């Protein structure tokens, strides 16, 4: 396994917004992490990148192993060599990753020069090659443009090129299509899928969009209120969802045969780290919650095939 998280707990002061997260991704595989805002998806990515201390958090328990090396407690100097090199992050808003005062090309060059030790001309050649691979028209012209001269979809491709410039083995894409229209979303997702298949990368795709999950992912981790509630192969997840939360998410997907006014929604909101309920954290919103669900936290039970569910009622579902 390229990346393996075991019982990861993230703490901010007295609160744990991510608790006992176990998941993994291998080379050539796309793992989707799905859930509503506030489920802990981005915090999990931040922990993998070793950036929690910069926002006041810490890994309180558990393990993050990358290619056999433990990242929790790794010295910052070693983490810097991994971050942006062997592990790269693609953010959801390209304007937070791009320097508006700097031309596009040199921003891509930086990662290749830092992590691969390339000179100026070699870094430029690599940047132009990556831009061509990402289907950016006329890379030589785009290389000299400023971010404000590009569309949102083109900016996101530049951010992907920046992530690839250091020749990573693992990509973490955090909501990479959120600010894009549907057509451009599909193009960006397909680019990411092609990269994984062609280069043998591991990809963690963080999203709240079940359509993106169905289009791109091999396996899926469903998160709710800081915990993984279901792990499954993507086909199994959509054909036989086992957790009530997963079932509710899938019912929210619009369908062609849906009559007007019949769109379903999950009542309530995701609790914060300060308002987590006792027992199963989904129980206040679950239509099937029993007495046991209100007092006992269900453990994630993973079977021999790698599929798992954290629900007291899963066997009866």
C-alpha positions in Angstrom: 0.0 0.0 0.0 1.4 3.4 -1.0 -0.4 5.3 1.7 -2.0 3.8 4.8 -3.8 5.7 7.6 -4.5 3.7 10.8 -6.8 5.0 13.5 -5.9 8.6 12.8 -7.1 11.1 15.3 -6.7 14.9 14.8 -7.0 17.2 17.8 -7.6 20.9 18.1 -7.4 21.7 21.8 -9.9 19.4 23.6 -11.8 18.6 20.3 -11.2 15.9 17.8 -12.8 16.8 14.4 -11.2 13.7 12.8 -11.4 10.5 14.9 -10.1 6.9 14.2 -9.8 7.3 10.4 -8.5 4.2 8.7 -8.0 4.0 4.9 -5.4 3.5 2.3 -4.5 4.0 -1.4 -2.1 2.1 -3.6 -0.2 3.0 -6.8 -2.5 3.1 -9.8 -5.6 3.5 -7.7 -8.1 6.3 -7.1 -9.6 6.5 -3.7 -12.5 8.9 -3.3 -13.2 10.5 0.1 -16.8 11.8 0.1 -19.0 13.5 2.6 -20.7 16.8 3.4 -18.8 19.9 4.3 -17.5 19.5 7.9 -17.0 15.7 7.6 -13.2 16.0 8.0 -12.1 15.3 4.5 -9.8 18.3 4.0 -8.4 18.0 7.5 -7.4 14.4 6.7 -5.5 15.7 3.6 -3.9 18.4 5.7 -2.6 15.8 8.1 -1.2 13.7 5.3 0.7 16.7 4.0 2.1 17.4 7.5 0.5 20.9 7.6 -1.7 20.6 10.7 0.7 22.5 13.0 0.3 25.5 10.7 -3.4 25.7 11.5 -3.2 24.9 15.2 -3.9 21.1 15.0 -2.0 18.0 15.8 -2.1 14.2 15.2 -3.1 13.0 18.6 -3.1 9.3 17.8 -2.7 6.8 14.9 -0.4 6.4 12.1 0.2 7.8 8.6 2.6 5.6 6.6 3.8 6.6 3.1 5.7 3.9 1.2 6.6 2.3 4.5 7.8 5.5 6.2 5.9 6.9 9.2 5.0 10.6 8.6 3.6 11.3 12.1 6.5 12.8 14.0 8.8 13.0 10.9 11.2 16.0 11.2 10.0 19.0 9.1 13.1 18.9 7.0 12.2 15.4 5.8 8.6 16.4 5.3 9.6 19.3 3.1 11.4 16.9 0.8 8.3 14.8 0.5 5.8 17.6 0.3 5.5 18.9 -3.3 7.9 16.2 -4.4 6.7 12.6 -3.8 3.3 13.8 -2.3 1.5 16.7 -4.0 -1.7 18.6 -3.3 -4.2 20.0 -5.8 -6.4 22.6 -4.1 -10.0 23.5 -5.0 -9.3 27.1 -5.7 -6.5 27.7 -8.1 -6.2 31.3 -7.2 -5.0 30.4 -3.7 -2.2 28.3 -5.3 -1.1 30.8 -8.0 0.8 34.0 -7.5 -1.1 36.7 -9.3 2.0 38.8 -9.8 4.1 36.0 -11.3 3.9 34.5 -14.8 2.5 31.0 -15.2 5.7 29.2 -16.4 8.1 30.1 -13.6 5.4 29.0 -11.1 5.4 25.5 -12.6 9.2 25.6 -12.9 9.7 26.1 -9.2 8.7 22.6 -8.1 10.9 20.9 -10.8 13.9 23.0 -9.8 13.4 22.4 -6.1 12.5 18.7 -6.1 14.2 17.4 -9.2 17.2 19.7 -9.2 16.7 20.9 -12.7 18.3 23.9 -14.2 16.3 26.8 -15.7 16.1 25.5 -19.3 15.4 21.9 -18.2 12.6 23.1 -15.9 11.1 25.2 -18.6 11.1 22.2 -21.0 9.5 20.0 -18.3 6.8 22.7 -17.7 6.0 22.9 -21.4 5.8 19.1 -21.7 3.4 18.9 -18.7 1.2 21.7 -20.1 1.0 19.8 -23.4 0.1 16.6 -21.5 -2.7 18.4 -19.7 -4.1 19.5 -23.1 -3.3 23.2 -22.6 -3.3 24.8 -26.1 -0.2 26.6 -27.2 1.8 26.0 -24.0 4.7 28.3 -25.1 2.2 31.3 -25.1 0.4 30.3 -21.9 3.8 29.9 -20.2 4.3 33.7 -20.4 0.8 34.7 -19.3 -0.4 35.8 -15.8 -3.1 33.9 -13.9 -5.8 36.6 -14.5 -5.5 36.0 -18.2 -6.7 32.4 -18.0 -10.1 30.8 -17.5 -11.0 28.9 -14.3 -10.6 25.5 -16.0 -7.2 26.5 -17.4 -6.0 27.8 -14.0 -6.9 24.4 -12.5 -4.8 22.6 -15.2 -1.9 24.9 -14.3 -2.3 23.9 -10.7 -2.3 20.2 -11.7 0.9 20.9 -13.8 2.5 22.5 -10.7 1.6 19.4 -8.6 3.1 17.1 -11.3 6.3 19.1 -11.8 8.0 17.4 -8.8 7.2 13.9 -10.2 5.0 12.8 -7.3 3.9 9.3 -6.5 0.8 10.4 -4.6 -1.6 13.1 -5.6 -4.2 14.5 -3.2 -6.9 16.5 -5.1 -9.1 18.4 -2.6 -12.4 19.4 -4.3 -10.6 20.1 -7.6 -13.7 20.8 -9.6 -15.9 22.8 -7.1 -15.6 26.2 -8.8 -15.9 24.9 -12.4 -18.9 24.4 -14.7 -20.1 20.9 -15.4 -18.3 20.5 -18.8 -15.0 21.7 -17.4 -15.4 19.5 -14.3 -15.7 16.4 -16.5 -12.6 17.4 -18.4 -10.5 17.9 -15.2 -11.7 14.7 -13.7 -10.8 12.8 -16.9 -7.4 14.4 -16.9 -6.8 13.1 -13.3 -8.0 9.6 -14.2 -5.7 9.5 -17.2 -2.7 10.6 -15.1 -3.3 7.8 -12.7 -3.7 5.1 -15.4 -0.7 6.3 -17.5 1.7 7.2 -14.7 0.7 4.7 -12.0 0.1 7.4 -9.4 -2.0 7.0 -6.3 -4.8 9.6 -6.2 -6.9 10.6 -3.2 -9.9 12.5 -4.7 -11.8 14.5 -2.0 -15.2 15.6 -3.1 -18.9 16.0 -2.0 -20.0 15.2 -5.5 -21.2 11.6 -5.9 -21.2 12.0 -9.7 -17.5 12.6 -9.6 -17.0 9.6 -7.4 -19.0 7.4 -9.8 -17.0 8.7 -12.8 -13.5 8.5 -11.4 -13.0 6.3 -8.3 -12.0 2.7 -7.8 -12.8 2.7 -4.1 -14.6 5.1 -1.8 -14.4 6.1 1.8 -17.5 7.8 3.1 -16.8 10.2 6.0 -19.3 11.7 8.4 -18.5 14.0 11.3 -14.8 13.0 11.4 -15.2 9.3 11.0 -15.2 6.8 8.1 -18.6 5.2 8.1 -18.2 3.1 5.0 -15.4 1.8 2.7 -16.3 0.0 -0.5 -15.5 -0.6 -4.1 -17.2 2.1 -6.2 -19.7 -0.3 -7.9 -20.6 -2.0 -4.6 -21.1 1.4 -3.0 -23.7 2.5 -5.5 -25.4 -0.9 -6.0 -25.5 -1.9 -2.3 -24.8 1.0 0.0 -24.8 -0.3 3.6 -24.6 2.7 5.9 -27.8 4.9 6.2 -25.7 8.0 5.5 -24.3 6.5 2.3 -27.9 5.5 1.3 -29.1 9.1 2.1 -26.3 10.6 0.0 -27.2 8.5 -3.0 -30.9 9.4 -2.7 -29.8 13.0 -3.1 -28.4 12.4 -6.6 -30.8 13.9 -9.2 -32.1 11.4 -11.7 -33.8 11.8 -15.1 -36.9 9.8 -14.0 -37.3 12.0 -10.9 -40.7 13.7 -10.8 -40.7 17.5 -10.1 -40.7 18.3 -6.4 -39.4 14.9 -5.4 -35.8 15.8 -4.7 -34.8 14.4 -1.3 -32.5 15.9 1.2 -30.9 14.8 4.4 -32.5 16.6 7.3 -30.4 18.6 9.7 -26.7 19.5 9.4 -23.3 17.9 10.2 -22.5 18.4 13.9 -19.3 20.4 14.6 -16.5 19.0 16.7 -18.0 20.8 19.7 -21.5 19.4 19.2 -20.9 15.8 18.4 -23.7 13.6 19.6 -23.3 10.6 21.9 -23.2 7.2 20.1 -23.3 7.1 16.3 -22.7 10.6 15.1 -25.3 10.2 12.4 -28.1 9.1 14.8 -29.9 12.5 15.1 -30.4 12.5 11.3 -30.9 8.8 10.8 -34.5 7.6 10.2 -33.6 4.1 11.4 -31.7 5.0 14.6 -32.3 2.6 17.5 -31.5 3.0 21.2 -28.1 1.4 20.8 -27.2 3.9 18.1 -27.7 6.8 20.6 -25.3 5.4 23.2 -22.6 3.3 21.5 -20.2 4.4 18.7 -20.1 1.7 16.0 -16.7 0.5 14.9 -15.7 0.3 11.3 -15.8 -3.5 10.4 -13.7 -4.3 7.3 -14.2 -7.7 5.6 -11.7 -9.8 3.6 -12.6 -7.9 0.4 -11.7 -4.5 1.9 -15.3 -3.3 2.2 -16.4 -2.1 5.6 -19.2 -0.3 7.4 -19.6 1.4 10.8 -23.2 0.8 11.6 -25.0 -1.3 14.3 -27.8 -1.9 11.8 -25.7 -2.8 8.8 -26.3 -6.5 9.0 -30.0 -6.0 9.1 -29.9 -3.5 6.2 
